[in-house]
C-alpha cells in the first residue's frame, strides 16, 4: 500500500524550463558537443576575412601578371637590351681611365675613343698571344687523349670489370651508329652554334659602339633621366642610378681582381706541373671568376680533366688539390676582404641566379645573372630604406640631388640637407 503525500501525484513531474536552470534542454535524441556555440559576430568576421583574402589574392594575381608581362616584354626586347647591358658593364671598367683623361682636359670624344681603342687592342693582343700556343698544343693533346682512351680500354678489359674486346667493340659501334643516325640533328646543332657565335659577335660590336657613347656622354645621363621625372621623383632617380652604377663598378672590379688572383696561382701550379694549355686555362679561370661559384667550378674541372689526359691520375689529383686550395682561400679570405660584408649576396642566391640565367640565356645569362641579382638587391634595399624613413636619397656627404634649369637644359645640383632638430623626425 502506497502512501500518497499531500500535493504529490503518481504522475511524472513537469519538466523544468531550460531558462529556469540555465542549462540547455536535452531531449531523448539530442547530444551535447564540446564546441562553443557561435556568437553573433562570427558571420561578419568571416565575411570580412573572406573579403580581405579576396583582395589580397587579386593583388597577388595582378602582381604576378605584371611580372609575367614584364619578363615577356624583356624577352622580346632582349636583342636590344643585351648590347646595352654589356656596354654598361664594359663602360664601368673603362670609366675610371676615361675620367682621368677628362680631368686632364682631354676632349670627351678623344678620351672615350682612346680608352676604347686601347681596350680593343688589348683584347686582340690576348687572343693573338693565346692562339699559337693553343694550335700547337691541341694536336699533342689529341694524341694524348687517344692514348688515354687506349689505357681506359685496357683497364676495362682487366679486373674487376673483365669486359671482352668484342663487348667494347660493340659498344663503340653502337655509339658510332647512334652518331650517324643523329647526323642531321648534330648538323642542326652545329648550325645553331654558328648562328649563336655570329649573334654574339654582332652583340659585342654593338656593345662596343655603345661603350663609346656611354664614356663620351655618360655624365649627362643621370641629369637627363632625372629631368624626365617630377621634382619629387628626381632625387630618387638620381640616387638610385648612382647606386646601381656604383654597384656594377664595384662588382666588375672586385670579380676581376679575384679572377686574376685565381688565374695566377692556378696557372702557376699548372706550369710547375707541366700541364699543357696553361695560358688558355688561366684565361678561362680569369673569365670564370665573373660567374661566382659556378665559373670557378667549371674552370677547375677543365684544368683537372686536361691534367688527367695529359699527365696522368697523380698530376690530376695534385691539380684538383691546388684548385680547391685556391678557391678556399678566395672564398674565405679574399672575398670578405675585397668585397666587404654589405655587398655580398648569399651563396644560395648566387647559385639560383646563375642557374636561372644560364637556363634562360646560356653563357651570357650566367655571366649577367649575378650583376642583375645585385641590381635587384640594390633596388630592394633602397625601397626598404625609403619605407623605413631612412632617406636613402641622401648621399654620404649629406647632400640631396635636385633638378634645376630651364628650356635651354637641365642639370643636377646637390643641396646640403640640414640635420633634423630634436622635435623633428629624420626624413
Order of alpha helices (4+ residues) and beta strands (2+ residues): alpha-alpha-alpha-alpha-alpha-alpha-alpha-alpha-alpha-alpha-alpha-alpha-alpha-beta-beta
